[in-house]
Amino acid sequence: SLDISQKSIINRSDRKLPLILTKSEIRKIFQHLNGVYLLICRLLYGSGLTISECLQLRVQDINFEKKSISVRSANCSKDRETVLSFAVVDELTEHFAYIKKLFDKDCRDELLHTTKANSTDKSSFDVDKAWSGYWLFPADNLTVEPKTNITRRNHIYQNTVQKQFKSALDRSSIKKQVSLQTLRHSFAVHIVNAGYDIKALKQLLGHSTIKSTMIYTRLTEINILNIISPIDS
Protein backbone atom coordinates (compact mmCIF):
# COMPACT_ATOMS: atom_id res chain seq x y z
CA SER A 1 0.00 0.00 0.00
CA LEU A 2 1.03 3.61 -0.58
CA ASP A 3 1.73 6.06 2.22
CA ILE A 4 0.27 9.57 2.22
CA SER A 5 3.34 11.21 0.68
CA GLN A 6 3.42 8.69 -2.20
CA LYS A 7 -0.28 9.20 -2.89
CA SER A 8 0.28 12.96 -2.88
CA ILE A 9 3.02 12.65 -5.49
CA ILE A 10 0.86 10.43 -7.70
CA ASN A 11 -2.10 12.78 -7.42
CA ARG A 12 0.08 15.73 -8.46
CA SER A 13 1.55 13.82 -11.39
CA ASP A 14 -1.89 12.70 -12.55
CA ARG A 15 -3.10 16.26 -13.00
CA LYS A 16 -3.43 17.01 -16.66
CA LEU A 17 -1.24 19.78 -17.96
CA PRO A 18 -3.00 22.18 -20.31
CA LEU A 19 -2.08 22.08 -23.97
CA ILE A 20 -0.24 25.10 -25.29
CA LEU A 21 0.47 26.49 -28.73
CA THR A 22 3.84 27.61 -30.00
CA LYS A 23 4.25 31.15 -31.28
CA SER A 24 4.45 29.77 -34.81
CA GLU A 25 1.20 27.85 -34.37
CA ILE A 26 -0.56 30.91 -33.01
CA ARG A 27 0.58 32.95 -36.02
CA LYS A 28 -0.81 30.26 -38.34
CA ILE A 29 -4.20 30.30 -36.62
CA PHE A 30 -4.35 34.09 -36.59
CA GLN A 31 -3.76 34.13 -40.36
CA HIS A 32 -7.23 32.61 -40.73
CA LEU A 33 -8.98 35.15 -38.49
CA ASN A 34 -9.94 38.71 -39.34
CA GLY A 35 -11.79 41.73 -38.05
CA VAL A 36 -13.06 41.80 -34.48
CA TYR A 37 -12.45 38.06 -33.96
CA LEU A 38 -8.77 38.44 -34.72
CA LEU A 39 -8.56 41.39 -32.32
CA ILE A 40 -10.28 39.42 -29.55
CA CYS A 41 -7.94 36.45 -29.97
CA ARG A 42 -4.90 38.73 -30.06
CA LEU A 43 -6.02 40.19 -26.73
CA LEU A 44 -6.54 36.74 -25.22
CA TYR A 45 -3.01 35.74 -26.14
CA GLY A 46 -1.34 39.13 -25.77
CA SER A 47 -2.83 39.92 -22.35
CA GLY A 48 -3.59 36.51 -20.84
CA LEU A 49 -7.34 37.09 -20.62
CA THR A 50 -10.09 34.51 -20.45
CA ILE A 51 -12.77 34.86 -23.11
CA SER A 52 -15.36 35.97 -20.54
CA GLU A 53 -13.00 38.63 -19.18
CA CYS A 54 -12.28 39.91 -22.67
CA LEU A 55 -15.91 40.15 -23.77
CA GLN A 56 -16.92 41.95 -20.58
CA LEU A 57 -14.33 44.70 -21.05
CA ARG A 58 -15.59 48.30 -21.24
CA VAL A 59 -14.09 51.32 -22.94
CA GLN A 60 -12.82 52.59 -19.59
CA ASP A 61 -10.80 49.39 -19.04
CA ILE A 62 -8.30 50.16 -21.80
CA ASN A 63 -5.45 52.48 -20.86
CA PHE A 64 -3.45 53.33 -23.97
CA GLU A 65 -1.04 55.57 -22.08
CA LYS A 66 -0.07 52.95 -19.48
CA LYS A 67 -0.42 50.11 -22.01
CA SER A 68 -2.60 48.25 -19.54
CA ILE A 69 -6.00 46.59 -19.30
CA SER A 70 -8.13 46.65 -16.15
CA VAL A 71 -9.93 43.38 -15.47
CA ARG A 72 -12.74 44.00 -13.03
CA SER A 73 -13.89 41.45 -10.45
CA ALA A 74 -12.89 38.44 -12.51
CA ASN A 75 -14.05 35.13 -11.00
CA CYS A 76 -15.37 36.95 -7.91
CA SER A 77 -11.82 37.98 -7.01
CA LYS A 78 -10.12 41.35 -6.82
CA ASP A 79 -9.76 43.65 -9.80
CA ARG A 80 -6.40 43.45 -11.51
CA GLU A 81 -4.35 44.96 -14.31
CA THR A 82 -2.65 43.13 -17.13
CA VAL A 83 -0.52 44.20 -20.06
CA LEU A 84 -1.82 45.75 -23.27
CA SER A 85 0.31 44.60 -26.17
CA PHE A 86 1.94 47.28 -28.32
CA ALA A 87 1.07 45.11 -31.32
CA VAL A 88 -2.68 45.67 -30.95
CA VAL A 89 -2.68 49.41 -30.19
CA ASP A 90 -3.28 50.60 -33.76
CA GLU A 91 -5.89 47.91 -34.38
CA LEU A 92 -7.61 48.73 -31.09
CA THR A 93 -7.56 52.46 -31.87
CA GLU A 94 -9.40 51.82 -35.14
CA HIS A 95 -11.85 49.59 -33.28
CA PHE A 96 -12.54 52.41 -30.80
CA ALA A 97 -13.47 54.70 -33.67
CA TYR A 98 -15.93 52.10 -34.97
CA ILE A 99 -17.65 51.41 -31.65
CA LYS A 100 -17.86 55.16 -30.88
CA LYS A 101 -20.09 55.55 -33.94
CA LEU A 102 -22.18 52.61 -32.76
CA PHE A 103 -22.37 54.12 -29.27
CA ASP A 104 -23.57 57.46 -30.66
CA LYS A 105 -26.27 55.66 -32.65
CA ASP A 106 -27.38 53.69 -29.58
CA CYS A 107 -27.64 56.92 -27.60
CA ARG A 108 -29.81 58.48 -30.29
CA ASP A 109 -31.99 55.38 -30.20
CA GLU A 110 -31.99 55.45 -26.35
CA LEU A 111 -30.71 51.91 -26.11
CA LEU A 112 -29.27 50.42 -22.93
CA HIS A 113 -26.05 48.45 -23.04
CA THR A 114 -25.64 46.99 -19.55
CA THR A 115 -27.70 44.60 -17.49
CA LYS A 116 -27.60 46.86 -14.42
CA ALA A 117 -29.70 49.77 -15.61
CA ASN A 118 -33.37 49.90 -14.67
CA SER A 119 -35.73 51.22 -17.32
CA THR A 120 -37.70 53.14 -14.65
CA ASP A 121 -34.62 54.63 -12.99
CA LYS A 122 -33.43 57.68 -14.91
CA SER A 123 -30.16 57.97 -12.96
CA SER A 124 -29.14 54.41 -13.87
CA PHE A 125 -30.22 55.04 -17.45
CA ASP A 126 -27.87 58.02 -17.63
CA VAL A 127 -25.00 55.93 -16.25
CA ASP A 128 -25.81 53.23 -18.76
CA LYS A 129 -25.48 55.72 -21.58
CA ALA A 130 -21.93 56.74 -20.58
CA TRP A 131 -19.25 56.17 -23.22
CA SER A 132 -16.81 54.93 -20.57
CA GLY A 133 -19.11 52.04 -19.73
CA TYR A 134 -19.79 50.96 -23.31
CA TRP A 135 -18.89 47.42 -24.30
CA LEU A 136 -15.49 47.07 -25.93
CA PHE A 137 -16.96 44.34 -28.11
CA PRO A 138 -20.63 45.17 -28.63
CA ALA A 139 -22.76 42.67 -30.53
CA ASP A 140 -24.04 43.61 -33.98
CA ASN A 141 -27.56 42.48 -33.16
CA LEU A 142 -29.78 43.80 -30.40
CA THR A 143 -31.30 41.68 -27.63
CA VAL A 144 -34.83 41.96 -26.28
CA GLU A 145 -35.20 40.77 -22.69
CA PRO A 146 -38.24 38.50 -22.44
CA LYS A 147 -39.17 39.52 -18.86
CA THR A 148 -38.91 43.30 -19.25
CA ASN A 149 -39.22 43.65 -23.03
CA ILE A 150 -36.27 46.05 -22.85
CA THR A 151 -34.04 46.23 -25.92
CA ARG A 152 -30.34 46.23 -25.15
CA ARG A 153 -27.03 45.85 -26.92
CA ASN A 154 -25.04 43.14 -25.22
CA HIS A 155 -21.47 42.10 -25.93
CA ILE A 156 -20.51 39.49 -28.52
CA TYR A 157 -21.34 35.96 -27.38
CA GLN A 158 -18.58 33.53 -26.42
CA ASN A 159 -19.91 30.78 -28.68
CA THR A 160 -19.60 33.05 -31.69
CA VAL A 161 -15.92 33.70 -31.00
CA GLN A 162 -15.27 30.03 -30.24
CA LYS A 163 -16.76 28.99 -33.60
CA GLN A 164 -14.54 31.46 -35.44
CA PHE A 165 -11.48 30.20 -33.57
CA LYS A 166 -12.36 26.55 -34.28
CA SER A 167 -12.76 27.34 -37.97
CA ALA A 168 -9.38 29.10 -38.06
CA LEU A 169 -7.79 26.17 -36.21
CA ASP A 170 -9.16 23.68 -38.74
CA ARG A 171 -7.94 25.74 -41.68
CA SER A 172 -4.49 26.08 -40.13
CA SER A 173 -4.12 22.26 -40.18
CA ILE A 174 -2.83 22.26 -36.59
CA LYS A 175 -3.73 18.90 -35.06
CA LYS A 176 -4.24 19.92 -31.45
CA GLN A 177 -7.45 19.82 -29.42
CA VAL A 178 -7.25 23.42 -28.22
CA SER A 179 -9.69 26.19 -27.41
CA LEU A 180 -9.72 29.91 -26.70
CA GLN A 181 -8.47 29.16 -23.17
CA THR A 182 -5.33 27.71 -24.77
CA LEU A 183 -4.36 31.24 -25.82
CA ARG A 184 -4.27 32.27 -22.15
CA HIS A 185 -2.24 29.16 -21.23
CA SER A 186 0.18 29.92 -24.06
CA PHE A 187 0.54 33.51 -22.87
CA ALA A 188 1.52 32.22 -19.42
CA VAL A 189 4.09 29.70 -20.64
CA HIS A 190 5.65 32.16 -23.07
CA ILE A 191 5.90 34.75 -20.28
CA VAL A 192 7.74 32.24 -18.08
CA ASN A 193 9.97 31.23 -20.99
CA ALA A 194 10.90 34.89 -21.44
CA GLY A 195 12.30 34.89 -17.89
CA TYR A 196 9.65 36.90 -16.07
CA ASP A 197 8.99 36.27 -12.39
CA ILE A 198 6.27 33.74 -11.53
CA LYS A 199 4.80 36.14 -8.97
CA ALA A 200 4.36 38.79 -11.65
CA LEU A 201 2.60 36.22 -13.83
CA LYS A 202 0.30 35.34 -10.91
CA GLN A 203 -0.82 38.98 -10.76
CA LEU A 204 -1.32 39.22 -14.52
CA LEU A 205 -3.48 36.09 -14.56
CA GLY A 206 -5.40 37.01 -11.40
CA HIS A 207 -4.73 33.72 -9.62
CA SER A 208 -5.64 33.66 -5.93
CA THR A 209 -2.69 31.44 -5.00
CA ILE A 210 0.75 30.86 -6.46
CA LYS A 211 -0.02 27.11 -6.71
CA SER A 212 -2.35 27.77 -9.64
CA THR A 213 0.42 29.62 -11.47
CA MET A 214 3.15 27.06 -10.80
CA ILE A 215 1.63 24.65 -13.34
CA TYR A 216 3.13 26.83 -16.07
CA THR A 217 6.63 26.30 -14.70
CA ARG A 218 6.07 22.55 -15.13
CA LEU A 219 5.15 23.14 -18.77
CA THR A 220 8.23 25.29 -19.20
CA GLU A 221 10.46 22.63 -17.67
CA ILE A 222 9.13 20.11 -20.17
CA ASN A 223 9.91 22.45 -23.06
CA ILE A 224 13.43 23.44 -22.02
CA LEU A 225 14.95 20.18 -20.80
CA ASN A 226 17.44 20.28 -23.66
CA ILE A 227 17.82 16.51 -23.55
CA ILE A 228 19.12 14.70 -26.61
CA SER A 229 17.21 11.53 -27.50
CA PRO A 230 19.35 8.38 -27.52
CA ILE A 231 18.33 7.74 -31.11
CA ASP A 232 20.00 11.04 -32.08
CA SER A 233 23.28 10.37 -30.28
C-alpha angles and dihedrals in degrees: 000000000000123000122227095264092051092049089049091054092048092048091052093048092048093060109109116242114224118251116248135197126229119237089253092053092049091052090052092052093046090054087069095050128077143174120009093348092059090048092050093050091046089055092048091054099032096048105025095242128157115235092250091051091049096049092048093055118122130207090258091058094069116083109187093179095054092033089231141126123216114219109198123213095331113188091355090295132115123299114262143183127234134181125282110214118236087220094068100042097095092043091048092048090056089047090053090055090052097048091045088063090048090048092052090051092049090051091052089050090045093235123165120226105187133062093229101068119097116218091220095047110082094190092057090044090056091050090048090055094056116120091221091062097047118121114264088215107031118184119249093228127060125238126222114206109227096213099047101020087226116151114224140168109234128186124272112286121251093231091058092055092043091054091051091049092048090051091050090047092053092049091049090060091226107152100212128115096231137147140191089283088063089069089061091047090049091050089055096048093045090050090053091045089054089060101253120151117268091227090057089051090051089058093046092052095042095233115168094216134028090235090073091054096046091074088077091059088057090054090048092050090054091052098046104041090115091205119159114224114239090237089062096049 
